[in-house]
Amino acid sequence: MRGYQQPALRLKTSDRQDAFRGLSRHRRMRLARVARTTLVKADQWARGGETAQDVAAALEGALASHLSKGGPKK
């Protein structure tokens, strides 16, 4: 039983991370390729997991570019 020891941790994600998770797998793969990383690392970033700062910055830039071109805003 876990409740009396300490609360479960919940990762807080940003709006951009939520938008990235809402995209299709194909679109996420393409954005990961633009950011020069793997889909696994991109999905870890979207869930709020630990990723390198340069990977996170590249993914945010790629996502911002995609959304500015009129991509779906989820």
C-alpha positions as a printed Julia matrix, in Angstrom:
74×3 Matrix{Float64}:
  0.0    0.0     0.0
  1.47   3.28   -1.08
 -0.9    5.98    0.14
  0.37   6.41    3.66
  4.06   6.57    2.7
  4.17   9.33    0.13
  1.98  10.57   -2.71
  2.52   9.3    -6.22
  4.47  11.69   -8.42
  2.73  13.3   -11.35
  4.73  14.92  -14.08
  3.52  18.31  -15.21
  3.59  18.84  -18.94
  3.39  22.05  -20.91
  0.79  22.87  -23.54
  3.32  22.15  -26.28
  4.03  18.71  -24.86
  0.29  18.0   -24.75
 -0.04  19.18  -28.35
  2.82  16.92  -29.4
  1.19  13.91  -27.74
 -2.03  14.65  -29.63
 -0.36  14.34  -33.03
 -0.34  11.16  -35.07
  2.63   8.81  -34.86
  3.69   9.7   -38.39
  3.67  13.44  -37.65
  5.57  12.89  -34.36
  8.17  10.87  -36.24
  8.62  13.6   -38.81
  8.99  16.28  -36.13
 11.51  14.11  -34.29
 13.49  13.75  -37.5
 13.48  17.54  -37.95
 14.72  17.89  -34.37
 17.42  15.25  -35.12
 16.35  12.86  -32.41
 14.51   9.56  -32.14
 10.8    9.04  -31.7
 11.45   7.37  -28.35
 13.23  10.45  -26.97
 10.55  12.72  -28.42
  7.8   10.72  -26.74
  9.72  10.77  -23.45
  9.88  14.56  -23.71
  6.13  14.72  -24.43
  5.33  12.64  -21.33
  7.44  14.94  -19.16
 10.33  12.53  -18.8
 13.95  13.53  -18.55
 15.54  14.57  -21.83
 18.55  16.65  -22.7
 18.01  20.39  -22.93
 19.15  20.56  -26.56
 16.68  17.82  -27.55
 13.83  19.56  -25.72
 14.66  22.9   -27.34
 14.86  21.31  -30.8
 11.51  19.56  -30.34
  9.83  22.74  -29.13
 11.21  24.6   -32.13
 10.03  21.94  -34.56
  6.58  21.87  -32.96
  6.32  25.67  -32.98
  7.21  25.68  -36.67
  4.58  23.02  -37.37
  1.87  24.87  -35.46
  2.72  28.21  -37.1
  2.23  26.63  -40.54
 -1.36  25.85  -39.67
 -1.01  22.38  -38.22
 -3.71  21.03  -35.92
 -3.79  22.82  -32.59
 -4.69  20.15  -30.08
